[in-house]
Amino acid sequence: MNTQPLICDRARGAAAVEFALVAGMFFLLIFGALEFARVLYIHNTLQEVTRRAAREMTVRWIDDEDTARKLALFGAASLPGGAEITKASIKIEYLNSAGTAVTNLPADPGDNLSACGDAARVSDCIYSVRVSIAPDVYYSPMISLIKLLPIELPESSVTMHAESMGFET
């Protein structure tokens, strides 16, 4: 009688081991690609968020900043798919014609028009709006089984000329 094991008996379990090795690498590759795509999405969406907020603030008065922030984030409290970007991350500044921050904000849209026409108060005239995402916002992976080094998102800033600033005729 032949006591030699058959070839298939010696290879028992090899397929399971090979599958575990290949599947692990496959899932690592898939999740890595998803994280890379998410980083690109957030990076590209930063500019869109600042542009939308600046556009909203050029037509709204300064007491309506919260609405502009919410609309910039597509109506949500934070960026969909990017919880790192919240309303608190959006910084809004009002600039005069020299490009410096307006220190004495006008009382209302009519007062802003008045300040823009008065040579003595031109430094209080809101000429443009600068919206930026704070530079201390960090990317956090969706799957954080291993804490990666924090990735600081680039600062995004948009400056637009003030339009109506809430002035209604």
DSSP file (Angstrom, degrees, kcal/mol; ACC not computed):
  #  RESIDUE AA STRUCTURE BP1 BP2  ACC     N-H-->O    O-->H-N    N-H-->O    O-->H-N    TCO  KAPPA ALPHA  PHI   PSI    X-CA   Y-CA   Z-CA
    1    1 A M              0   0    0      0, 0.0     2,-0.5     0, 0.0     0, 0.0   0.000 360.0 360.0 360.0 140.9    0.0    0.0    0.0
    2    2 A N        -     0   0    0      1,-0.1     0, 0.0     2,-0.1     0, 0.0  -0.709 360.0-178.4 -85.4 121.1    1.3    3.5   -0.9
    3    3 A T        +     0   0    0     -2,-0.5    -1,-0.1     2,-0.1     0, 0.0   0.385  44.7 117.1-100.3   2.4    1.7    5.7    2.2
    4    4 A Q  S    S-     0   0    0      1,-0.1     2,-0.1     0, 0.0    -2,-0.1  -0.521  70.8-116.7 -68.9 133.5    2.8    8.8    0.3
    5    5 A P        -     0   0    0      0, 0.0    -1,-0.1     0, 0.0    -2,-0.1  -0.419  31.4-107.9 -69.6 147.4    0.3   11.7    0.7
    6    6 A L     >  -     0   0    0      1,-0.1     4,-1.4    -2,-0.1     3,-0.5  -0.339  26.5-113.0 -69.7 157.8   -1.4   12.8   -2.4
    7    7 A I  H  > S+     0   0    0      1,-0.2     4,-1.3     2,-0.2     3,-0.2   0.886 116.9  54.1 -61.6 -40.3   -0.4   16.2   -3.9
    8    8 A C  H  4 S+     0   0    0      1,-0.2    -1,-0.2     2,-0.2     4,-0.2   0.797 103.8  56.4 -68.5 -26.8   -3.7   17.8   -3.1
    9    9 A D  H >4 S+     0   0    0     -3,-0.5     3,-0.8     1,-0.2    -1,-0.2   0.873 107.3  48.6 -69.9 -36.2   -3.4   16.7    0.6
   10   10 A R  H 3< S+     0   0    0     -4,-1.4    -2,-0.2     1,-0.2    -1,-0.2   0.780 111.1  50.4 -72.9 -26.1   -0.1   18.6    0.9
   11   11 A A  T >< S+     0   0    0     -4,-1.3     3,-2.0     2,-0.1     4,-0.5   0.359  78.5 131.6 -93.0   4.5   -1.5   21.7   -0.7
   12   12 A R  T <  S+     0   0    0     -3,-0.8    -3,-0.1     1,-0.3    -4,-0.0  -0.385  76.5  14.1 -62.1 128.7   -4.6   21.8    1.6
   13   13 A G  T 3> S+     0   0    0     -2,-0.1     4,-1.9     4,-0.0    -1,-0.3   0.234  93.8 107.9  91.7 -12.6   -5.0   25.4    3.0
   14   14 A A  H <> S+     0   0    0     -3,-2.0     4,-2.7     1,-0.2     5,-0.2   0.886  77.1  53.8 -64.5 -37.9   -2.6   27.0    0.5
   15   15 A A  H  > S+     0   0    0     -4,-0.5     4,-2.6     1,-0.2    -1,-0.2   0.893 107.7  50.4 -64.3 -39.1   -5.5   28.7   -1.3
   16   16 A A  H  > S+     0   0    0      2,-0.2     4,-2.2     1,-0.2    -1,-0.2   0.899 112.1  47.1 -65.4 -40.5   -6.8   30.2    1.9
   17   17 A V  H  X S+     0   0    0     -4,-1.9     4,-2.1     2,-0.2    -2,-0.2   0.930 113.2  48.0 -67.1 -44.8   -3.3   31.6    2.8
   18   18 A E  H  X S+     0   0    0     -4,-2.7     4,-2.7     1,-0.2     5,-0.3   0.912 111.6  50.7 -61.9 -42.2   -2.8   33.0   -0.7
   19   19 A F  H  X S+     0   0    0     -4,-2.6     4,-3.3     1,-0.2     5,-0.3   0.915 108.5  52.2 -62.0 -42.7   -6.3   34.6   -0.6
   20   20 A A  H  X S+     0   0    0     -4,-2.2     4,-1.8     2,-0.2    -1,-0.2   0.910 113.0  44.6 -61.4 -42.1   -5.6   36.2    2.7
   21   21 A L  H  X S+     0   0    0     -4,-2.1     4,-1.8     2,-0.2    -2,-0.2   0.937 118.6  41.7 -67.5 -47.0   -2.4   37.7    1.4
   22   22 A V  H  X S+     0   0    0     -4,-2.7     4,-2.5     2,-0.2    -2,-0.2   0.915 115.0  50.2 -69.0 -43.3   -3.8   38.9   -1.9
   23   23 A A  H  X S+     0   0    0     -4,-3.3     4,-2.8    -5,-0.3     5,-0.3   0.891 108.7  53.1 -63.9 -39.8   -7.1   40.2   -0.3
   24   24 A G  H  X S+     0   0    0     -4,-1.8     4,-2.0    -5,-0.3    -1,-0.2   0.928 112.4  43.9 -60.6 -45.4   -5.2   42.1    2.3
   25   25 A M  H  X S+     0   0    0     -4,-1.8     4,-2.2     2,-0.2    -2,-0.2   0.882 113.0  53.1 -66.5 -38.3   -3.2   43.9   -0.3
   26   26 A F  H  X S+     0   0    0     -4,-2.5     4,-2.4     2,-0.2    -2,-0.2   0.936 111.2  44.7 -63.3 -47.7   -6.2   44.4   -2.5
   27   27 A F  H  X S+     0   0    0     -4,-2.8     4,-2.7     1,-0.2     5,-0.3   0.871 111.5  53.6 -66.7 -36.3   -8.2   46.1    0.3
   28   28 A L  H  X S+     0   0    0     -4,-2.0     4,-2.0    -5,-0.3    -1,-0.2   0.912 110.9  46.9 -61.6 -42.8   -5.2   48.2    1.3
   29   29 A L  H  X S+     0   0    0     -4,-2.2     4,-2.1     2,-0.2    -2,-0.2   0.910 112.9  48.8 -65.5 -43.7   -4.9   49.4   -2.3
   30   30 A I  H  X S+     0   0    0     -4,-2.4     4,-2.2     2,-0.2    -2,-0.2   0.941 113.9  44.8 -63.7 -48.6   -8.7   50.2   -2.5
   31   31 A F  H  X S+     0   0    0     -4,-2.7     4,-2.3     1,-0.2    -1,-0.2   0.853 112.0  53.6 -66.9 -33.7   -8.8   52.1    0.8
   32   32 A G  H  X S+     0   0    0     -4,-2.0     4,-2.3    -5,-0.3    -1,-0.2   0.905 108.9  48.7 -64.5 -41.5   -5.7   54.0   -0.2
   33   33 A A  H  X S+     0   0    0     -4,-2.1     4,-2.3     2,-0.2    -2,-0.2   0.890 111.0  50.8 -65.6 -39.3   -7.2   55.0   -3.5
   34   34 A L  H  X S+     0   0    0     -4,-2.2     4,-2.1     2,-0.2    -2,-0.2   0.918 111.4  47.2 -64.4 -43.5  -10.4   56.2   -1.7
   35   35 A E  H  X S+     0   0    0     -4,-2.3     4,-2.3     2,-0.2    -2,-0.2   0.906 111.7  50.8 -64.6 -41.2   -8.4   58.3    0.8
   36   36 A F  H  X S+     0   0    0     -4,-2.3     4,-2.1     1,-0.2    -2,-0.2   0.912 110.7  49.1 -63.1 -42.0   -6.3   59.8   -2.0
   37   37 A A  H  X S+     0   0    0     -4,-2.3     4,-2.3     1,-0.2    -1,-0.2   0.880 110.5  51.1 -63.9 -38.0   -9.5   60.7   -3.9
   38   38 A R  H  X S+     0   0    0     -4,-2.1     4,-2.6     2,-0.2     5,-0.2   0.888 107.5  52.4 -68.1 -39.0  -11.0   62.2   -0.7
   39   39 A V  H  X S+     0   0    0     -4,-2.3     4,-2.6     2,-0.2    -2,-0.2   0.932 111.6  47.0 -60.4 -45.4   -7.8   64.4   -0.2
   40   40 A L  H  X S+     0   0    0     -4,-2.1     4,-2.6     2,-0.2     5,-0.2   0.900 110.9  52.4 -63.6 -40.5   -8.1   65.6   -3.7
   41   41 A Y  H  X S+     0   0    0     -4,-2.3     4,-2.3     2,-0.2    -2,-0.2   0.942 113.0  43.1 -59.7 -49.2  -11.8   66.3   -3.3
   42   42 A I  H  X S+     0   0    0     -4,-2.6     4,-1.5     2,-0.2    -2,-0.2   0.913 113.1  52.5 -65.8 -42.1  -11.3   68.4   -0.1
   43   43 A H  H  X S+     0   0    0     -4,-2.6     4,-0.6    -5,-0.2     3,-0.2   0.922 115.0  41.1 -59.2 -45.4   -8.3   70.2   -1.6
   44   44 A N  H  X S+     0   0    0     -4,-2.6     4,-0.8     1,-0.2     3,-0.3   0.824 112.1  55.2 -73.2 -31.7  -10.3   71.2   -4.7
   45   45 A T  H  X S+     0   0    0     -4,-2.3     4,-2.6    -5,-0.2    -1,-0.2   0.717  90.8  74.4 -77.0 -20.9  -13.4   72.0   -2.8
   46   46 A L  H  X S+     0   0    0     -4,-1.5     4,-2.1     1,-0.2    -1,-0.2   0.928  98.0  47.0 -55.8 -46.3  -11.6   74.5   -0.5
   47   47 A Q  H  X S+     0   0    0     -4,-0.6     4,-2.3    -3,-0.3    -1,-0.2   0.885 111.5  51.0 -65.1 -38.4  -11.4   77.1   -3.3
   48   48 A E  H  X S+     0   0    0     -4,-0.8     4,-2.6     2,-0.2    -1,-0.2   0.898 108.8  51.3 -66.3 -40.0  -15.1   76.6   -4.2
   49   49 A V  H  X S+     0   0    0     -4,-2.6     4,-2.3     2,-0.2    -2,-0.2   0.932 112.6  45.2 -63.4 -45.5  -16.2   77.1   -0.6
   50   50 A T  H  X S+     0   0    0     -4,-2.1     4,-2.5    -5,-0.2    -2,-0.2   0.896 113.3  50.9 -66.7 -38.5  -14.2   80.3   -0.2
   51   51 A R  H  X S+     0   0    0     -4,-2.3     4,-2.4    -5,-0.2    -2,-0.2   0.925 111.1  47.8 -63.9 -43.8  -15.5   81.5   -3.6
   52   52 A R  H  X S+     0   0    0     -4,-2.6     4,-2.2     2,-0.2    -2,-0.2   0.906 113.0  48.0 -64.2 -41.6  -19.1   80.8   -2.7
   53   53 A A  H  X S+     0   0    0     -4,-2.3     4,-2.3     2,-0.2    -1,-0.2   0.916 112.1  49.2 -66.4 -41.9  -18.8   82.5    0.7
   54   54 A A  H  X S+     0   0    0     -4,-2.5     4,-1.3     1,-0.2    -2,-0.2   0.912 110.8  50.6 -63.2 -41.7  -17.2   85.6   -0.9
   55   55 A R  H  X S+     0   0    0     -4,-2.4     4,-0.6     1,-0.2     3,-0.3   0.915 111.1  48.4 -62.4 -42.9  -19.9   85.8   -3.5
   56   56 A E  H >X S+     0   0    0     -4,-2.2     3,-0.9     1,-0.2     4,-0.8   0.899 110.8  50.9 -64.2 -39.7  -22.6   85.6   -0.9
   57   57 A M  H 3< S+     0   0    0     -4,-2.3    -1,-0.2     1,-0.2    -2,-0.2   0.691 100.0  63.4 -76.7 -16.5  -21.0   88.3    1.3
   58   58 A T  H 3< S+     0   0    0     -4,-1.3   107,-2.2    -3,-0.3   105,-1.3   0.702 114.2  33.9 -76.5 -17.5  -20.6   90.7   -1.6
   59   59 A V  H << S+     0   0    0     -3,-0.9   107,-0.7    -4,-0.6     2,-0.3   0.462 113.1  67.8-113.0  -4.6  -24.4   90.9   -1.9
   60   60 A R  S  < S-     0   0    0     -4,-0.8     2,-0.1   105,-0.2   107,-0.1  -0.781  83.7-109.0-112.7 158.7  -25.4   90.5    1.8
   61   61 A W    >   -     0   0    0     -2,-0.3     3,-2.0   105,-0.1   105,-0.1  -0.444  38.3-102.2 -81.9 163.7  -24.8   92.8    4.7
   62   62 A I  G >  S+     0   0    0      1,-0.3     3,-0.8   103,-0.2    -1,-0.1   0.660 116.2  66.4 -65.5 -17.9  -22.3   92.0    7.4
   63   63 A D  G 3  S+     0   0    0      1,-0.2    -1,-0.3     2,-0.1     3,-0.2   0.458  92.5  64.7 -81.7   2.1  -24.9   90.8    9.9
   64   64 A D  G <>  +     0   0    0     -3,-2.0     4,-1.7     1,-0.2    -1,-0.2  -0.036  61.6 119.4-112.6  29.7  -25.7   87.9    7.6
   65   65 A E  H <> S+     0   0    0     -3,-0.8     4,-2.5     1,-0.2     5,-0.2   0.860  70.3  58.2 -63.8 -37.2  -22.3   86.1    7.8
   66   66 A D  H  > S+     0   0    0     -3,-0.2     4,-2.2     1,-0.2    -1,-0.2   0.904 106.2  48.5 -63.0 -40.9  -23.8   82.9    9.2
   67   67 A T  H  > S+     0   0    0      2,-0.2     4,-2.6     1,-0.2    -1,-0.2   0.912 111.1  50.7 -64.0 -42.0  -26.1   82.4    6.2
   68   68 A A  H  X S+     0   0    0     -4,-1.7     4,-2.2     1,-0.2    -2,-0.2   0.902 110.3  49.7 -63.4 -40.9  -23.2   83.0    3.8
   69   69 A R  H  X S+     0   0    0     -4,-2.5     4,-1.4     2,-0.2    -1,-0.2   0.920 111.6  48.6 -63.5 -42.7  -21.1   80.4    5.6
   70   70 A K  H  <>S+     0   0    0     -4,-2.2     5,-2.5     1,-0.2     6,-0.6   0.918 112.4  47.5 -65.0 -43.0  -23.9   77.9    5.5
   71   71 A L  H ><5S+     0   0    0     -4,-2.6     3,-1.5     1,-0.2    -1,-0.2   0.855 107.4  57.2 -66.4 -34.1  -24.6   78.5    1.8
   72   72 A A  H 3<5S+     0   0    0     -4,-2.2    -1,-0.2     1,-0.3    -2,-0.2   0.824 104.5  52.7 -64.7 -30.1  -20.8   78.2    1.1
   73   73 A L  T ><5S-     0   0    0     -4,-1.4     3,-1.1    -3,-0.3    -1,-0.3   0.043 127.4-100.7 -93.9  25.7  -20.9   74.7    2.7
   74   74 A F  T < 5S-     0   0    0     -3,-1.5    -3,-0.2     1,-0.3    -2,-0.1   0.826  77.4 -53.6  61.6  34.8  -23.8   73.7    0.4
   75   75 A G  T 3 <S+     0   0    0     -5,-2.5    -1,-0.3     1,-0.3     2,-0.2   0.552 113.9 109.2  82.5   9.0  -26.4   74.2    3.1
   76   76 A A  S <  S-     0   0    0     -3,-1.1    -1,-0.3    -6,-0.6    -3,-0.2  -0.641  78.0-117.6-112.7 170.7  -24.7   72.0    5.7
   77   77 A A  S    S+     0   0    0     -2,-0.2    10,-1.2     1,-0.1     2,-0.3   0.741 101.6  15.1 -77.9 -23.9  -22.9   72.7    9.0
   78   78 A S  E    S-A   86   0A   0      8,-0.2     8,-0.2    -5,-0.2     5,-0.2  -0.938 103.3 -74.1-142.5 166.2  -19.8   71.1    7.6
   79   79 A L  E >   -A   82   0A   0      6,-2.7     3,-2.6     3,-0.7     2,-0.2  -0.417  54.1-112.3 -63.5 125.4  -18.5   70.3    4.1
   80   80 A P  T 3  S+     0   0    0      0, 0.0    -1,-0.1     0, 0.0    -4,-0.0  -0.424 104.7   8.7 -60.1 125.1  -20.3   67.1    2.8
   81   81 A G  T 3  S+     0   0    0     -2,-0.2   -39,-0.1    -3,-0.0     2,-0.1   0.446 126.4  69.6  82.1   0.2  -17.6   64.4    2.7
   82   82 A G  E X   +A   79   0A   0     -3,-2.6     3,-1.9     3,-0.1    -3,-0.7  -0.531  51.8 173.3-149.2  75.5  -15.1   66.7    4.5
   83   83 A A  E 3  S+     0   0A   0      1,-0.3    -1,-0.1    -5,-0.2    -2,-0.0   0.584  71.6  78.9 -64.3  -8.9  -16.1   67.2    8.1
   84   84 A E  E 3  S+     0   0A   0     56,-0.1     2,-0.7     1,-0.1    -1,-0.3   0.813  83.6  69.0 -68.0 -28.8  -12.8   69.0    8.6
   85   85 A I  E <   +     0   0A   0     -3,-1.9    -6,-2.7    -6,-0.2     2,-0.2  -0.827  68.0 160.3 -97.4 113.1  -14.3   72.2    7.0
   86   86 A T  E >>  -A   78   0A   0     -2,-0.7     3,-1.2    -8,-0.2     4,-0.5  -0.668  57.3 -93.1-121.4 176.9  -16.9   73.8    9.2
   87   87 A K  G >4 S+     0   0    0    -10,-1.2     3,-1.0     1,-0.3    -9,-0.1   0.845 125.1  59.1 -59.8 -33.0  -18.6   77.2    9.4
   88   88 A A  G 34 S+     0   0    0      1,-0.2    -1,-0.3     3,-0.0    46,-0.1   0.717  96.6  62.0 -69.7 -19.4  -16.0   78.1   12.1
   89   89 A S  G <4 S+     0   0    0     -3,-1.2    45,-2.5    44,-0.1     2,-0.6   0.690  84.9  89.4 -77.2 -19.0  -13.2   77.4    9.5
   90   90 A I  E <<  -B  133   0B   0     -3,-1.0     2,-0.5    -4,-0.5    43,-0.2  -0.712  61.8-164.3 -89.4 119.7  -14.4   80.2    7.2
   91   91 A K  E     -B  132   0B   0     41,-3.4    41,-2.5    -2,-0.6     2,-0.5  -0.896   1.4-163.3-106.5 128.1  -12.9   83.6    8.0
   92   92 A I  E     -B  131   0B   0     -2,-0.5     2,-0.4    39,-0.2    39,-0.2  -0.945   8.7-179.1-115.6 128.9  -14.5   86.7    6.5
   93   93 A E  E     -B  130   0B   0     37,-2.9    37,-2.7    -2,-0.5     2,-0.5  -0.961  19.3-142.5-126.6 145.0  -12.7   90.1    6.3
   94   94 A Y  E     -B  129   0B   0     -2,-0.4     8,-2.8    35,-0.2     2,-0.3  -0.929  22.7-164.7-108.1 128.0  -13.9   93.4    5.0
   95   95 A L  E     -BC 128 101B   0     33,-3.0    32,-2.7    -2,-0.5    33,-2.1  -0.848  11.5-138.5-117.0 147.0  -11.3   95.5    3.2
   96   96 A N    >   -     0   0    0      4,-2.5     3,-1.8    -2,-0.3    27,-0.1  -0.262  47.2 -83.3 -88.0-175.0  -11.2   99.1    2.1
   97   97 A S  T 3  S+     0   0    0     25,-0.5    26,-0.1     1,-0.3    29,-0.1   0.733 129.9  58.3 -66.2 -21.2   -9.9  100.4   -1.2
   98   98 A A  T 3  S-     0   0    0      2,-0.1    -1,-0.3    25,-0.0     3,-0.1   0.568 117.1-113.3 -81.9  -9.0   -6.3  100.2    0.1
   99   99 A G  S <  S+     0   0    0     -3,-1.8     2,-0.2     1,-0.3    -2,-0.1   0.554  76.5 124.6  88.3   8.8   -6.7   96.5    0.8
  100  100 A T  S    S-     0   0    0      1,-0.1    -4,-2.5    23,-0.0    -1,-0.3  -0.669  71.4 -87.0 -99.0 158.7   -6.5   96.9    4.6
  101  101 A A  B     -C   95   0B   0     -2,-0.2     2,-0.5    -6,-0.2    -6,-0.2  -0.345  39.8-118.3 -65.7 138.7   -9.1   95.7    7.0
  102  102 A V        -     0   0    0     -8,-2.8    -8,-0.2     1,-0.2     3,-0.2  -0.679  29.1-174.9 -77.5 122.0  -11.9   98.1    7.8
  103  103 A T  S    S+     0   0    0     -2,-0.5     2,-0.9    20,-0.3    -1,-0.2   0.875  74.7  47.3 -88.5 -40.6  -11.8   98.8   11.5
  104  104 A N  S    S-     0   0    0     19,-0.2    -1,-0.2    21,-0.0     3,-0.1  -0.815  84.0-153.2-103.7  93.9  -14.9  100.9   11.9
  105  105 A L        -     0   0    0     -2,-0.9    20,-0.1    -3,-0.2    19,-0.1  -0.421  23.0-107.6 -68.0 137.6  -17.6   98.9   10.1
  106  106 A P        -     0   0    0      0, 0.0    -1,-0.1     0, 0.0     6,-0.1  -0.219  22.3-123.0 -60.7 156.3  -20.5  101.0    8.7
  107  107 A A  S    S-     0   0    0      1,-0.1    -2,-0.1    -3,-0.1     3,-0.0   0.844  83.2 -11.7 -72.8 -34.7  -23.8  100.8   10.5
  108  108 A D  S  > S-     0   0    0      1,-0.0     4,-1.8   -46,-0.0     5,-0.1  -0.922  81.0 -84.7-155.8 175.0  -25.8   99.7    7.5
  109  109 A P  H  > S+     0   0    0      0, 0.0     4,-1.9     0, 0.0     5,-0.2   0.862 125.8  52.2 -60.0 -36.2  -25.6   99.3    3.7
  110  110 A G  H  > S+     0   0    0      1,-0.2     4,-2.2     2,-0.2     5,-0.1   0.902 108.1  51.1 -65.7 -40.4  -26.6  103.0    3.2
  111  111 A D  H  > S+     0   0    0      1,-0.2     4,-2.5     2,-0.2    -1,-0.2   0.842 106.8  55.4 -64.8 -33.0  -23.9  104.1    5.6
  112  112 A N  H  X S+     0   0    0     -4,-1.8     4,-2.1     2,-0.2    -2,-0.2   0.926 108.1  47.3 -65.3 -44.1  -21.4  102.1    3.6
  113  113 A L  H  X S+     0   0    0     -4,-1.9     4,-1.3     1,-0.2    -2,-0.2   0.895 112.2  50.9 -62.5 -39.2  -22.3  103.9    0.4
  114  114 A S  H  X S+     0   0    0     -4,-2.2     4,-1.0     1,-0.2     3,-0.3   0.910 109.5  49.6 -63.2 -43.1  -22.0  107.2    2.3
  115  115 A A  H  < S+     0   0    0     -4,-2.5     3,-0.3     1,-0.2    10,-0.3   0.860 107.6  54.8 -65.3 -35.2  -18.6  106.2    3.6
  116  116 A C  H  < S+     0   0    0     -4,-2.1    -1,-0.2     1,-0.2    -2,-0.2   0.810 111.9  44.0 -68.2 -28.9  -17.5  105.3    0.1
  117  117 A G  H  < S+     0   0    0     -4,-1.3     2,-0.6    -3,-0.3    -1,-0.2   0.582  98.6  82.8 -90.9 -11.2  -18.5  108.7   -1.2
  118  118 A D    ><  -     0   0    0     -4,-1.0     3,-0.9    -3,-0.3     4,-0.4  -0.848  65.7-154.3 -99.9 120.1  -17.0  110.7    1.7
  119  119 A A  G >  S+     0   0    0     -2,-0.6     3,-0.5     1,-0.3     4,-0.2   0.802  95.7  54.7 -62.8 -29.2  -13.2  111.4    1.4
  120  120 A A  G 3  S+     0   0    0      1,-0.2    -1,-0.3     2,-0.1     3,-0.2   0.753 116.5  36.2 -75.8 -23.4  -12.9  111.6    5.2
  121  121 A R  G X  S+     0   0    0     -3,-0.9     3,-2.2    -6,-0.2     4,-0.3   0.217  78.4 113.6-113.2  13.8  -14.5  108.2    5.7
  122  122 A V  G X  S+     0   0    0     -3,-0.5     3,-1.0    -4,-0.4   -25,-0.5   0.771  72.8  62.0 -61.7 -25.0  -13.1  106.3    2.8
  123  123 A S  G 3  S+     0   0    0      1,-0.2   -20,-0.3    -3,-0.2    -1,-0.3   0.681 102.7  52.1 -73.2 -15.1  -11.0  104.1    5.1
  124  124 A D  G <  S+     0   0    0     -3,-2.2     2,-0.4    -9,-0.2    -1,-0.2   0.384  85.8 108.3 -97.0   1.5  -14.4  102.9    6.6
  125  125 A C  S <  S-     0   0    0     -3,-1.0     2,-1.0    -4,-0.3   -28,-0.2  -0.669  71.7-131.7 -82.6 128.0  -15.9  102.0    3.2
  126  126 A I        +     0   0    0     -2,-0.4   -30,-0.2     1,-0.2     3,-0.1  -0.716  38.0 163.6 -79.8 106.3  -16.2   98.2    2.6
  127  127 A Y        +     0   0    0    -32,-2.7    35,-2.7    -2,-1.0     2,-0.3   0.784  61.4   3.2 -94.7 -35.2  -14.7   98.0   -0.9
  128  128 A S  E     -BD  95 161B   0    -33,-2.1   -33,-3.0    33,-0.3     2,-0.4  -0.961  62.2-130.4-149.3 166.0  -14.1   94.3   -1.1
  129  129 A V  E     -BD  94 160B   0     31,-3.0    31,-2.6    -2,-0.3     2,-0.5  -0.977  14.4-161.6-122.6 130.2  -14.6   91.1    0.9
  130  130 A R  E     -BD  93 159B   0    -37,-2.7   -37,-2.9    -2,-0.4     2,-0.4  -0.959   8.2-174.4-113.2 126.2  -11.8   88.5    1.6
  131  131 A V  E     +BD  92 158B   0     27,-2.9    27,-2.7    -2,-0.5     2,-0.3  -0.971  10.1 169.6-119.3 132.9  -12.9   85.0    2.6
  132  132 A S  E     -BD  91 157B   0    -41,-2.5   -41,-3.4    -2,-0.4     2,-0.5  -0.959  35.3-120.2-139.7 158.2  -10.3   82.4    3.6
  133  133 A I  E     -B   90   0B   0     23,-2.2    23,-0.5    -2,-0.3   -43,-0.2  -0.867  47.9-102.0 -95.7 130.5  -10.2   79.0    5.2
  134  134 A A    >   -     0   0    0    -45,-2.5     3,-0.7    -2,-0.5    -1,-0.1  -0.174  23.5-130.9 -53.4 140.9   -8.2   79.1    8.4
  135  135 A P  T 3  S+     0   0    0      0, 0.0    -1,-0.2     0, 0.0    20,-0.1   0.557  97.6  72.2 -74.4  -5.3   -4.6   77.7    7.9
  136  136 A D  T 3   +     0   0    0    -47,-0.1     2,-0.5    16,-0.1    -2,-0.1  -0.042  66.5 119.8-100.9  32.9   -4.9   75.4   10.9
  137  137 A V    <   -     0   0    0     -3,-0.7    16,-2.8    16,-0.3     2,-0.4  -0.860  46.4-161.4 -99.0 128.5   -7.4   72.9    9.3
  138  138 A Y  E     -E  152   0C   0     -2,-0.5     2,-0.3    14,-0.2    14,-0.2  -0.867  18.3-119.4-115.9 143.7   -6.0   69.3    9.1
  139  139 A Y  E     -E  151   0C   0     12,-3.4    12,-0.9    -2,-0.4  -100,-0.0  -0.594  26.6-164.8 -75.6 134.6   -7.1   66.4    7.0
  140  140 A S        -     0   0    0     -2,-0.3   -56,-0.1    10,-0.1   -57,-0.1  -0.990  21.6-119.1-124.0 127.6   -8.3   63.4    9.0
  141  141 A P        -     0   0    0      0, 0.0     3,-0.2     0, 0.0  -106,-0.0  -0.212  11.7-131.1 -63.1 150.6   -8.7   60.0    7.2
  142  142 A M  S    S+     0   0    0      1,-0.3     2,-0.8     2,-0.0  -107,-0.0   0.916 104.3  43.1 -65.4 -43.5  -12.0   58.3    7.1
  143  143 A I  S    S+     0   0    0   -112,-0.1     2,-0.6     1,-0.1     3,-0.4  -0.867  71.2 176.3-107.2 100.6  -10.5   55.0    8.3
  144  144 A S        +     0   0    0     -2,-0.8     3,-0.1     1,-0.2    -1,-0.1  -0.404  29.3 134.5-106.7  57.8   -8.2   55.9   11.1
  145  145 A L  S    S+     0   0    0     -2,-0.6     2,-0.5     1,-0.3    -1,-0.2   0.870  82.9  32.8 -67.3 -35.7   -7.1   52.5   12.2
  146  146 A I  S    S-     0   0    0     -3,-0.4     2,-0.6     0, 0.0    -1,-0.3  -0.989  94.1-123.2-121.2 125.2   -3.6   53.9   12.2
  147  147 A K        -     0   0    0     -2,-0.5     2,-0.1    -3,-0.1    -3,-0.1  -0.558  32.8-158.0 -70.1 114.8   -3.1   57.5   13.1
  148  148 A L        -     0   0    0     -2,-0.6     3,-0.1     1,-0.1    -1,-0.0  -0.426  33.0 -79.9 -86.4 166.1   -1.3   59.1   10.2
  149  149 A L        -     0   0    0     -2,-0.1    -1,-0.1     1,-0.1     2,-0.1  -0.444  60.8 -99.2 -61.0 137.7    0.8   62.2   10.4
  150  150 A P        -     0   0    0      0, 0.0     2,-0.7     0, 0.0    -1,-0.1  -0.383  32.3-145.9 -65.0 136.8   -1.6   65.2   10.2
  151  151 A I  E     -E  139   0C   0    -12,-0.9   -12,-3.4    -2,-0.1     2,-0.4  -0.912  10.8-142.2-105.5 113.0   -1.9   66.7    6.8
  152  152 A E  E     -E  138   0C   0     -2,-0.7   -14,-0.2   -14,-0.2   -16,-0.1  -0.607  17.5-129.9 -76.6 128.4   -2.4   70.4    6.9
  153  153 A L        -     0   0    0    -16,-2.8   -16,-0.3    -2,-0.4     3,-0.1  -0.510  30.9-100.6 -76.3 146.4   -4.8   71.6    4.2
  154  154 A P        -     0   0    0      0, 0.0     2,-0.3     0, 0.0    -1,-0.1  -0.327  38.2-104.0 -68.5 148.6   -3.6   74.5    2.1
  155  155 A E        -     0   0    0    -20,-0.1     2,-0.5    -3,-0.1   -21,-0.1  -0.544  36.6-161.0 -71.8 134.3   -4.9   78.0    2.9
  156  156 A S        +     0   0    0    -23,-0.5   -23,-2.2    -2,-0.3     2,-0.4  -0.974  12.5 176.0-120.7 130.0   -7.5   79.1    0.4
  157  157 A S  E     -D  132   0B   0     -2,-0.5     2,-0.4   -25,-0.2   -25,-0.2  -0.997  10.5-175.6-139.4 138.5   -8.4   82.7    0.0
  158  158 A V  E     -D  131   0B   0    -27,-2.7   -27,-2.9    -2,-0.4     2,-0.5  -1.000   6.1-164.5-133.4 132.3  -10.7   84.6   -2.4
  159  159 A T  E     +D  130   0B   0     -2,-0.4     2,-0.4   -29,-0.2   -29,-0.2  -0.978  12.3 179.7-118.1 128.0  -11.1   88.4   -2.6
  160  160 A M  E     -D  129   0B   0    -31,-2.6   -31,-3.0    -2,-0.5     2,-0.2  -0.959  33.5-106.3-128.2 146.1  -14.1   89.9   -4.4
  161  161 A H  E     -D  128   0B   0     -2,-0.4   -33,-0.3   -33,-0.2     2,-0.1  -0.477  44.1-108.5 -66.8 134.6  -15.2   93.5   -5.0
  162  162 A A        -     0   0    0    -35,-2.7  -104,-0.1    -2,-0.2  -103,-0.1  -0.436  39.7-178.9 -66.7 135.1  -18.2   94.4   -2.9
  163  163 A E        -     0   0    0   -105,-1.3  -104,-0.2    -2,-0.1    -1,-0.1   0.581  66.3 -22.1-100.7-107.4  -21.4   94.7   -4.9
  164  164 A S    >   -     0   0    0   -106,-0.2     3,-2.2     2,-0.1  -105,-0.2   0.772  67.0-156.8 -81.1 -25.6  -24.6   95.7   -3.2
  165  165 A M  T 3  S-     0   0    0   -107,-2.2  -103,-0.2     1,-0.3  -105,-0.2   0.844  76.4 -48.8  50.4  37.0  -23.6   94.6    0.3
  166  166 A G  T 3  S+     0   0    0   -107,-0.7     2,-0.3     1,-0.3    -1,-0.3   0.466  97.9 149.9  87.0   1.5  -27.3   94.3    1.2
  167  167 A F    <   -     0   0    0     -3,-2.2     2,-0.4   -58,-0.2    -1,-0.3  -0.543  23.5-172.1 -73.1 127.6  -28.3   97.7   -0.2
  168  168 A E              0   0    0     -2,-0.3   -58,-0.0     1,-0.1    -1,-0.0  -0.967 360.0 360.0-121.1 136.5  -31.9   97.8   -1.5
  169  169 A T              0   0    0     -2,-0.4    -1,-0.1     0, 0.0    -2,-0.0   0.461 360.0 360.0 -86.3 360.0  -33.4  100.7   -3.4
